[in-house]
């Protein structure tokens, strides 16, 4: 069987199990990334592909992989989370299965190292930022106990099977790299993860977070005027946040929410948004901001202002450039 036929068969297995309406497709090499579903670059709208579109891309992905690029997908859905438990090794593989989790996909990403993707329904009555905060909390908790403790985001890329893992550490004596293998697929939601996520939601609602005094040392004094985010600004924040989170994960860096906020703020400033607009986006959309900072208004404003100052120091105000993180190029 030809290599592309094998890849197409594995892609079809995975997409049938995930049943996502759309996928972001990313290739990575040496810390640099290309979002193949945004072919016109950052200034153009993303064009995620459906399952057939992903199949159609497989020859292109095969060429990238042969040239040393790693291949990732990110399922995109308004009705389901796709929660990843990464770096399952040794006894934790049996522990994970014994706890009753039922993944849609289990794959071996490198020899002895497994990754599970669990399909969990979104609660449509929950606000999007609250829902994502609860899902992030679930991913942090389970990965800390069983998987990769650095893995903490509910929306993340993961490797596409049928292609090789091109990390230098996994190069074999014969010069080849191991293939990402499918170990199991099932077209199903995970009811245990769904129940655990339901238990976490009350802890991550806006009402609850507003009542929590989590410290933070921001100090009083700055008030952010309430304004309604435009859909364009909300989308720009989501896009910048996803790029920043993807870069942290794909490079194996330690996650730092404040650094992520700063990177997102810088990207929004470069997109031409004002400091108050950037601050409002952080205030409304940054996960768990009120748990992390006692005075979230002050924190958001100072972060936005600092990001604007850094951009002003780096270049003339009329100049625009791409973000520091380059996964999207």
Phi, psi and omega in degrees: 000136181293153183301319182292329177294320177296315179300317180295321179296317180291320177300317180296320177301314184291314182291327175297321181286317182289320178056039177275147180286338185206157181222137166271140182238123185230141170242144185228142175206124176054042177081356179257141182229155175231122174273105184286348178263011168229067190296337181272005181090183189299330184281356182250161180289143176290146180233075179302154181255153172273188184299319179293321178298325177293319175300318181296333180279350190301322176298320178296317179295323178297321179293317176301314183298319179296335179268009174103005180271144172270147187247127182229152170233156174228111176294140181236125184203145174269350184251344183221146165270151172237092191268126187256129168254112190258155169062042174285121183227156170049230184297334181294336175295315178290322178298316180300312180294321182293336179283353175094011176289139180236091183289155170284326181220134168235131181220155175263115184269338173203164185306120178081000186244120183250160179220133180242139177242118183254132179264120186228129180296143172282143173276109185292344179276351182268146176295147184303317181291322177293319180297317180292323178298318179294317179295320176300319181297320178297314181298317178300312185297310185289321178291326177296324182278324191234336189237232182267113183295345178274351185272119189214008182248140181284336178249106185212149174286154171216162188293146177265125182293159182095352178241160185273151172274109189267019174295136182302328183298338184256006179293132184274168182301330180276004178091350182273166178244151182287145175279147170284122188248141173278126177259335179187145176223150178202127179280084186203150168277153178265110185286329177294312178297324178298317179293320179293321178294321178299324179289333181277337187303316181300334180280352186230033174268158180300322180296316181294314183298325181292339182267354185268128173262100185259012183074207175125337171069022180284330181081152182279173169127336181246129179242130180268116179301136180288129175215153181276130178292138172285152176303326181294318180291319178299319179293320179297319177298313182300318181294313180297321180295317179298317178299316181295316180294319179299318182296319178299312182294310187294336178263359178071026181278159175286132183285132178226111186298323181293320177294322177297316178301318182294319178296317179297315179301317179297320178296320180292321176299316179295335177281356176099007179280147180283165178302312178300322179294316179297317179298318180296321178296315177298316184298321184272332193241343180292128185300133173057030185299325182281340172283328184274336185219124181300318179247087186292327178299311181298315180301313182297316180295315181294322179295316179297316180295319180295321178295319178295320178297319180296319178295321180295325179290331187275332189203161173300147186299333182280351184271137176242143175215174181287160178298160176299319178280133192243026180299335188269000183271000000 
